[in-house]
Amino acid sequence: MRGIEIGLVGPGHRHVANVLTTTMLLPLIGMPILTGVWLWNNSAAAMAAVAIYGIAFVAAYWIGHYYFRRRARGQRKPRNGRAQEKSARTKAS
């Protein structure tokens, strides 16, 4: 949720970030439940579904982390003039 707030909607719009987070997490939470109900009598298929959903969840986390981290990097501004001076000295070295 914090990544959505920082990367997409900006600080101070937490009410929008909450809605977007719920919208993004609902399939990741609801689909395994529905699949479990559907495959209640087929243990092998249910285990395969658990593995697939686990992989999908980890992949979604990594992709989201990568995306929002890159997006937030472009929006950062130095807190004071010293940070700009330090980065200029580092680049000149």
Secondary structure by P-SEA (a helix, b strand, c coil): caaaaaccccccaaaaaaaaaaaaacccccaaaaaaaaacccaaaaaaaaaaaaaaaaaaaaaaaaaaaaaaaaacccccaaaaaaaaaaaac
